[in-house]
């Protein structure tokens, strides 16, 4: 779901955006450093100049990049409607559209790397956890603004993100919008059951 033209970026930003895209598609282990440097139009020297810690340091920056990119998509979807139930439904349609446009490749920007990093790369794992927490916070804020309690907002936000993650994976595997759209309809119904009735 990258929107910035890589060629228009400086070397450091090209390395980050390229790493984010490659890790989104194949994870950390399946992103060879030589391929990454080549696709970014950079050199090994420039990589270690900007990222003395090498591939892991770059990976942390790439996860933060993917975090913000996906967060912007969430903000856009959640802002489509004042009502959170309608907003989440619209968000899933936006996610389905973006996924189909990417030929079913651009799912969650951190999932593949997150699964690889557990118990092996603490800094990378922490960056992935921070991304998930950021996305949950955005959904939680939307729910809080509509009068839900802190506990309900927190629990529902986690439910929304977890459900969308699973639905997105199913959509990629089946190359179909249906899992996301079905998830969106049911999440909307769930949220609507919590939203206080207007006077």
Residue pairs with C-beta under 8 A, 6 or more apart in sequence:
1 69
1 70
1 73
1 98
1 102
1 106
1 109
2 17
2 20
2 21
2 69
2 106
3 69
4 17
6 14
6 17
6 18
6 40
6 41
7 14
7 41
9 17
11 40
11 41
11 42
11 46
11 50
12 46
12 50
14 40
14 41
14 42
15 36
15 37
15 40
15 42
15 46
15 47
15 50
15 51
15 58
16 58
16 61
16 62
16 65
17 40
17 62
17 65
18 36
18 39
18 40
19 31
19 36
19 40
19 58
19 59
19 61
19 62
19 65
20 62
20 63
20 65
20 66
20 69
20 109
22 30
22 31
22 35
22 36
22 39
23 31
23 59
23 62
23 63
23 66
23 109
23 110
23 112
23 113
24 66
24 105
24 106
24 107
24 108
24 109
24 110
24 112
25 105
25 106
25 112
26 112
27 112
27 113
27 115
27 116
28 55
28 59
28 112
28 113
28 116
28 117
28 121
28 124
29 116
30 112
31 55
33 44
33 47
33 54
33 55
34 44
36 47
36 55
36 58
37 43
37 44
37 46
37 47
47 54
47 58
48 54
50 58
51 57
51 58
51 61
56 121
56 123
56 124
59 113
59 121
59 124
59 127
60 123
60 124
60 127
63 109
63 110
63 113
63 124
63 127
63 128
63 131
64 127
64 130
64 131
66 109
66 110
66 131
67 109
67 110
67 127
67 130
67 131
67 134
67 135
69 109
70 108
70 109
70 131
70 135
71 134
71 135
71 138
73 94
73 95
73 98
74 91
74 135
74 138
74 139
75 138
76 94
77 87
77 88
77 90
77 91
77 92
77 94
77 95
78 84
78 87
78 88
78 91
78 138
78 139
78 142
79 87
80 86
80 87
80 90
80 91
80 94
81 87
81 90
82 146
83 146
83 195
84 142
84 143
84 146
84 148
84 191
84 195
85 188
85 189
85 191
85 192
85 195
86 188
87 142
88 139
88 160
88 184
88 187
88 188
88 191
89 184
89 185
89 187
89 188
91 164
91 184
92 164
92 167
92 180
92 181
92 183
92 184
92 187
93 180
93 181
93 184
95 164
95 168
95 180
96 171
96 177
96 180
96 181
96 184
97 177
98 106
99 106
99 107
99 168
99 171
99 172
99 177
99 180
100 177
104 171
104 172
104 175
105 172
107 168
107 169
107 171
107 172
108 165
108 168
109 131
110 127
110 128
110 131
110 132
111 165
111 169
113 124
113 128
114 125
114 128
114 129
114 132
117 124
117 125
117 128
118 125
119 125
132 161
135 161
136 154
136 157
136 158
136 161
137 157
139 156
139 157
139 160
139 161
140 153
140 154
140 156
140 157
141 153
143 152
143 153
143 156
143 157
143 191
143 194
144 150
144 153
146 195
146 196
147 195
147 196
148 156
148 194
148 195
148 196
152 194
156 190
156 191
156 194
159 187
159 190
160 187
160 191
163 183
163 186
163 187
164 180
164 183
164 187
166 179
166 183
167 179
167 180
167 182
167 183
167 184
168 179
168 180
170 179
171 177
171 178
171 179
171 180
